[in-house]
């Protein structure tokens, strides 16, 4: 009798976004904020609904990815990432500077390895053995949180293995067959999931209450526009309104939040979130609605534009900040006036 073994690549570790790193079996990074948000999607993912046991490698990024699925995942030796020897834990910028000849040679011959690195054959052998040990001590479908290199060693499709992607194996009598590789988690952005994502990002109850208020205002604005013949994507507006402050606390949190959501394959929501502090235009579109709704709320209290912008003006200490404040106030008034005139 066959059953499914779902290999999950861990979520993004706490490394700078935008730079490539050699994160191997010697590197024990925890998840960063984006990684915790990515991991929060897993319990809502349909493909994992039949899982009866959850395993993880001993590395923190794997254990922390597994925890939303199971408070105490089982740790199985052999599931770790490929040991990359002296390169392990370095950025590729550092690797190119320190080991230019080997780095260049590996582009044409990936079998060339840094000093102390583990061969692909060795990774495949110990990974296969570890996966079969997990299967032997469990029943039914199982999930195993491991690493890109280790999953690719037994399943291939390395380029498709994004963070939290799922590779589905079928196990029958100790034989493993790859059914699907690199499936991204794409659960529907329900209110429950959006709030789980916010909490995973570190949002407190005050920020969650504000997000709920902005979502309710956005829903009302969409309904008013729909009544005037302007149909927007209400589901996208609602989800983006709930998630607009997901990166609150980061410098330029709108851009960072948009980048996080884009990383998770939510391009439309990402664009709305990116523009929630200042939309690209005063067009009555999804981004404009969430921007305006956010400016009609102070915390969880509904306020006028004059109240909201009057309060925020006190924080503007430089001519540049005051100019940006005036520009955003003008955009908000333009959008509000357009809706009032419909």
C-alpha positions in Angstrom: 0.0 0.0 0.0 1.4 3.4 -1.0 1.4 6.6 1.0 2.7 10.2 0.5 5.8 11.7 1.9 5.9 15.4 1.4 9.3 17.0 1.5 9.1 20.7 2.5 12.0 23.0 2.0 12.4 25.2 5.1 11.3 28.9 5.0 13.7 31.8 4.5 16.3 32.0 7.3 17.5 35.2 8.9 19.8 36.4 6.2 19.6 39.7 4.3 17.0 39.7 1.5 18.5 40.4 -1.9 21.9 38.7 -1.4 22.7 35.1 -2.1 24.3 33.0 0.6 25.8 29.6 0.8 23.7 28.2 3.7 24.7 24.6 4.1 24.7 22.0 6.8 27.2 23.9 9.0 25.1 27.0 9.1 22.4 27.0 11.7 20.4 30.2 11.0 16.9 30.7 12.6 14.1 31.9 10.5 13.7 35.7 9.9 10.4 37.6 9.9 9.7 36.7 6.3 10.5 33.0 7.0 8.1 32.9 10.0 5.3 34.4 7.7 6.1 31.8 5.0 5.9 29.0 7.6 2.5 30.3 8.8 1.0 29.3 5.5 1.7 25.6 5.9 -1.2 24.6 8.2 -3.6 26.2 5.8 -2.2 24.3 2.7 -4.5 21.7 1.3 -1.7 19.3 0.3 -0.7 18.9 3.9 -4.2 18.2 5.2 -3.7 14.5 5.5 -0.3 14.5 7.2 -0.2 12.4 10.4 3.4 13.0 11.5 5.9 15.8 11.0 9.7 15.4 10.8 12.5 18.0 10.6 16.3 18.2 10.3 18.2 19.2 13.5 18.8 22.7 12.0 16.8 25.6 13.5 15.5 26.8 10.2 13.9 23.4 9.5 12.5 23.0 13.1 11.0 26.5 13.1 9.4 25.9 9.7 7.8 22.7 11.0 6.4 24.1 14.2 3.3 25.7 12.7 2.4 22.2 11.5 3.4 20.4 14.8 4.5 21.9 18.1 7.1 19.2 18.6 8.3 17.9 15.2 10.4 14.7 15.3 14.1 15.4 14.6 15.6 12.8 12.3 19.4 12.7 11.7 20.4 12.7 8.0 17.9 15.3 6.9 20.4 18.2 7.1 21.5 20.4 4.2 24.6 19.5 2.2 27.8 20.4 4.0 29.6 23.0 1.8 32.8 23.0 3.7 34.8 26.2 3.8 32.1 28.0 1.8 29.4 27.2 4.3 27.8 30.3 5.8 29.5 32.8 3.4 27.7 35.1 0.9 28.4 34.4 -2.7 30.0 37.8 -2.9 32.5 36.7 -0.3 33.0 33.4 -2.0 33.8 35.0 -5.3 36.3 37.3 -3.6 38.1 34.5 -1.6 37.8 31.6 -4.1 37.5 33.1 -7.6 39.1 30.2 -9.5 36.9 27.5 -7.9 33.8 29.6 -8.1 34.4 30.2 -11.8 35.2 26.5 -12.5 32.0 25.3 -10.7 29.9 27.1 -13.2 30.9 24.5 -15.8 31.6 21.6 -13.5 29.3 21.6 -10.3 31.0 18.4 -9.2 34.0 20.4 -8.1 33.7 21.0 -4.3 35.2 23.4 -1.8 37.5 22.0 0.9 35.6 19.9 3.4 32.3 19.8 1.4 30.0 16.8 1.1 29.5 15.1 -2.3 26.1 15.0 -3.9 26.2 11.2 -3.9 26.8 11.2 -0.1 23.9 13.6 0.4 21.6 11.5 -1.7 22.5 8.3 0.2 22.0 9.7 3.7 18.9 11.6 2.8 17.3 8.6 1.3 18.1 6.5 4.3 16.7 9.2 6.6 13.5 9.5 4.6 13.0 5.8 4.8 13.6 5.8 8.5 10.9 8.4 8.9 8.5 6.2 6.8 9.4 3.1 8.8 8.5 4.5 12.2 5.3 6.2 11.1 2.0 5.5 9.4 0.0 7.4 6.8 1.1 10.5 5.0 4.0 12.4 6.6 5.7 15.8 6.1 9.5 16.2 6.3 11.0 19.7 6.6 14.5 19.6 5.0 16.7 21.6 2.7 17.1 22.5 -0.9 20.2 20.6 -1.6 19.1 17.5 0.3 15.7 17.4 -1.4 17.2 17.9 -4.8 19.7 15.1 -4.1 16.9 12.5 -4.1 14.2 14.3 -6.1 15.9 16.6 -8.6 14.3 19.8 -9.8 16.6 22.0 -7.8 15.6 25.2 -9.5 12.0 24.7 -8.6 12.6 24.3 -4.9 11.7 27.7 -3.5 11.3 28.4 0.2 8.5 26.2 1.7 7.9 24.5 -1.6 6.6 20.9 -1.4 7.9 17.9 -3.2 5.6 14.9 -3.1 7.0 11.4 -3.0 5.0 8.2 -3.1 6.4 5.4 -1.0 5.6 1.8 -1.6 7.4 -1.0 0.1 10.5 1.1 0.6 10.6 2.5 -2.9 10.3 6.2 -3.5 8.8 7.8 -6.6 8.7 11.5 -7.2 5.1 12.6 -8.1 5.4 16.4 -8.0 8.3 18.8 -7.2 8.5 22.3 -6.0 4.8 23.0 -5.3 4.4 26.4 -3.7 1.9 26.7 -0.8 -1.0 28.7 -2.2 -3.8 28.6 0.4 -6.7 31.1 0.0 -6.0 34.3 1.9 -8.8 34.0 4.4 -9.1 36.3 7.4 -7.8 33.5 9.6 -4.7 33.0 7.5 -4.0 36.7 7.1 -4.2 37.2 10.9 -1.9 34.2 11.4 0.6 35.8 9.0 0.4 39.1 10.9 1.1 37.3 14.2 3.9 35.3 12.7 5.5 38.7 11.6 5.2 39.9 15.2 2.1 42.1 15.1 0.6 42.9 18.5 -3.2 43.1 19.1 -3.3 46.8 18.6 -1.9 46.4 15.1 -4.2 43.6 14.4 -7.2 45.7 15.5 -6.0 48.5 13.2 -5.7 46.1 10.3 -9.3 44.8 10.9 -10.5 48.4 10.9 -8.8 49.2 7.6 -10.2 46.0 6.1 -13.7 47.0 7.1 -13.3 50.5 5.7 -11.9 49.1 2.5 -14.9 46.7 2.2 -17.2 49.7 2.6 -15.4 51.8 0.0 -15.4 48.9 -2.5 -19.2 48.4 -1.9 -19.8 52.2 -2.5 -17.8 52.1 -5.7 -19.6 48.9 -6.9 -22.9 50.7 -6.3 -21.6 53.5 -8.6 -20.6 51.0 -11.3 -16.9 50.7 -10.5 -16.1 47.0 -9.8 -12.8 46.3 -8.1 -11.3 43.1 -6.9 -12.9 43.1 -3.4 -11.1 39.9 -2.2 -7.7 41.3 -3.1 -8.5 44.6 -1.5 -9.7 42.9 1.7 -6.6 40.7 2.0 -4.2 43.5 1.2 -6.0 45.7 3.8 -5.5 43.1 6.5 -1.8 42.6 5.5 -0.9 46.2 4.7 1.2 46.6 7.8 2.7 43.1 7.9 6.3 44.6 7.8 5.5 47.3 10.3 8.7 48.3 12.1 10.9 47.8 9.0 12.3 50.8 7.3 9.9 51.6 4.5 7.6 48.9 5.7 5.3 49.3 2.7 8.1 48.4 0.2 9.3 45.6 2.4 5.9 44.2 3.0 5.3 44.2 -0.8 8.5 42.5 -1.3 7.7 39.8 1.2 4.3 39.1 -0.4 5.9 39.1 -3.9 8.4 36.5 -2.6 5.4 34.4 -1.6 3.9 34.6 -5.1 1.1 37.1 -4.2 1.9 39.7 -6.8 -1.4 41.6 -6.9 -1.6 41.8 -3.1 2.1 42.8 -3.0 1.5 45.8 -5.3 -1.4 47.0 -3.2 0.6 46.7 0.0 3.6 48.5 -1.6 1.4 51.5 -2.4 -0.5 51.7 0.9 1.6 54.6 2.2 1.5 56.5 -1.1 -0.2 55.1 -4.3 1.3 55.6 -7.7 -1.6 57.8 -8.7 -5.0 59.1 -7.5 -6.8 56.5 -9.6 -9.8 54.8 -8.0 -8.2 51.3 -8.0 -7.5 48.6 -5.4 -4.3 50.4 -4.2 -6.1 53.7 -3.9 -8.9 52.2 -1.8 -6.5 50.6 0.7 -4.4 53.8 0.9 -7.5 55.9 1.6 -9.0 53.4 4.1 -5.7 53.4 6.0 -5.8 57.2 6.1 -9.4 57.1 7.5 -8.2 55.1 10.5 -6.1 56.0 13.4 -5.4 52.8 15.3 -8.8 51.2 15.4 -10.7 54.5 15.5 -12.3 55.9 12.3 -11.2 59.5 11.8 -11.4 62.2 9.1 -8.6 62.8 6.7 -8.0 66.2 8.5 -7.7 64.5 11.9 -5.4 61.7 10.6 -3.0 64.0 8.6 -3.1 66.7 11.3 -1.8 64.2 13.9 0.8 62.8 11.6 2.1 66.2 10.6 3.6 66.6 14.1 6.0 63.8 13.3 7.4 65.5 10.2 10.6 67.3 11.2 12.3 67.9 7.9 11.3 69.8 4.7 11.4 66.5 2.8 9.1 64.8 5.3 6.7 67.8 5.2 6.6 67.7 1.4 5.9 64.0 1.4 3.1 64.5 4.0 1.5 67.3 1.8 1.7 65.1 -1.3 0.0 62.2 0.5 -2.7 64.4 2.0 -3.4 65.7 -1.5 -3.7 62.2 -2.9 -6.1 61.1 -0.1 -8.3 64.2 -0.6 -8.4 63.6 -4.3 -9.5 60.0 -3.9 -12.1 60.9 -1.3 -13.5 63.8 -3.4 -13.7 61.5 -6.5 -15.8 58.9 -4.4 -18.0 61.7 -3.0 -18.7 63.1 -6.5 -19.8 59.7 -8.0 
